[in-house]
Amino acid sequence: MTAEAPENSAIDYTFSFGDGHEWQHKVDLLATDSAAGTAGAEETPEWVRLGFHQCAHCPLTPEESPNCPYAMALARPVEQLSHRASHEHVAMTVNWRGREVRQTTTLQRAAGSLLGALGAVSGCPYTRKLKAMAWFHQPFSLPDESLYRVLGTYLLGQHLRQKRGLEADWDLKDLRKTYKDLRQVNKGMSARLTSAAEQDSSLNGLVLLDLLAADTLYSLDRYAGELDEFFEAYFD
């Protein structure tokens, strides 16, 4: 039997700026694909079209998806935020699952949190593996928290695969490939956003995501016990 989807299936982001402007954006975690596959080229900006700085490893074709799914998901945030500088401070409120998180931070970091959630549900073939993490979203997570969520999510996914008679990857080989692919996606999206942003808020938000992806890869390849102290009971 398939479990019913949670009622609270959206993450609400509110950006409150020092000039009194406020902007809200909702990320629907139940979204299957963005409108990228159906919207006509004339309805979207040029930088959203699939062939515009398309990722070198992208498996999509213009026939099946005229627009890049990830870029399509970012179109509205870029429109709203691209005229602001990444170092501008913003009070950000995130509401989901009946909880509220507030933090005053730079627009770069706030945008990074939003862009990551949008990517997970955008329909991009490479970011879709992050959707499970999006269901258990933790805004503004620290590097050790991100590593814990990445490893925990992946290993649980392998356990569920094994229970379904599928081969499990306990050596994290495919996880490394996933994050290498994500770095390629971030590189391609940076090229798109460079041409779209009047200043650098959305672009720098994506750079932040790439740094997180790089940190995760580094931790996977050169793990030095960063999380061991929290698992001492498992070593008895």
C-alpha positions, 0 to 999 in steps of 0.5 A, spaced: 500 500 500 502 506 498 502 511 503 498 518 502 502 524 501 503 529 507 498 534 507 503 540 508 506 539 501 509 546 500 515 550 503 513 557 503 519 562 503 518 570 505 524 575 503 523 581 507 528 587 505 530 593 509 527 597 504 520 595 506 519 590 500 517 583 501 516 577 496 514 570 497 515 564 494 512 557 495 515 551 493 510 545 491 513 538 493 508 534 490 510 537 483 512 532 478 515 537 473 515 544 472 512 547 466 518 547 462 516 541 457 509 545 455 511 552 455 512 555 448 519 558 447 515 565 446 513 565 453 519 564 456 526 568 456 531 566 452 536 564 458 530 559 460 530 555 453 534 548 453 539 550 448 541 556 452 548 554 455 545 547 456 549 542 461 554 538 457 551 532 460 543 533 459 539 528 456 533 532 454 532 534 447 528 540 445 523 536 442 521 533 449 522 539 453 523 546 450 525 549 456 530 547 461 526 544 467 531 547 472 531 554 469 524 554 468 523 553 476 528 559 477 525 564 472 520 567 477 525 568 483 531 571 478 525 576 475 524 578 483 531 578 486 536 579 480 536 587 481 539 586 488 546 585 490 548 578 494 551 581 500 544 585 501 541 583 508 534 580 508 530 577 514 527 570 511 522 566 514 521 559 512 514 555 513 513 548 512 509 542 516 507 547 521 514 550 523 517 556 522 524 558 521 527 565 521 533 568 520 537 574 518 542 573 513 545 575 506 540 574 500 546 570 497 545 565 503 537 566 503 537 565 495 541 558 496 536 555 500 530 557 496 534 555 489 536 548 492 528 546 494 526 549 487 531 544 483 529 538 487 522 538 484 524 542 478 524 536 473 531 536 472 533 529 471 539 530 475 536 534 481 530 529 482 534 525 487 534 530 492 527 530 492 527 526 498 531 531 502 526 536 500 521 533 504 525 533 510 528 540 508 532 544 513 533 551 511 540 554 513 543 547 515 551 547 517 556 543 513 555 537 518 548 537 518 548 537 510 553 531 510 548 527 515 542 529 511 545 527 505 548 520 507 542 518 511 537 520 505 542 516 501 543 510 505 535 509 507 534 509 499 539 504 498 535 500 504 528 501 501 531 499 494 534 492 497 527 491 500 524 491 493 529 486 491 534 491 487 541 492 488 543 496 493 550 501 493 552 501 500 559 503 498 556 510 496 559 509 489 553 512 485 552 518 491 559 520 488 556 520 481 550 524 483 554 530 486 559 530 480 553 531 476 550 536 480 556 540 480 555 540 472 548 542 473 550 548 477 556 550 472 551 550 467 545 554 471 551 559 473 552 560 465 545 561 464 544 566 470 550 570 468 546 572 462 540 573 466 542 577 473 542 584 473 547 584 479 549 577 482 544 575 488 541 569 484 547 567 481 551 567 488 545 563 491 547 558 486 555 558 487 553 557 494 549 551 492 555 549 488 560 550 494 555 545 498 556 540 493 563 540 492 564 540 500 559 534 500 564 530 494 570 532 498 567 529 505 565 523 501 572 522 498 576 524 504 571 522 510 575 524 516 570 522 522 567 528 522 560 525 524 563 519 528 562 523 535 555 523 534 555 515 533 559 513 539 554 508 541 554 504 535 562 503 536 561 499 542 
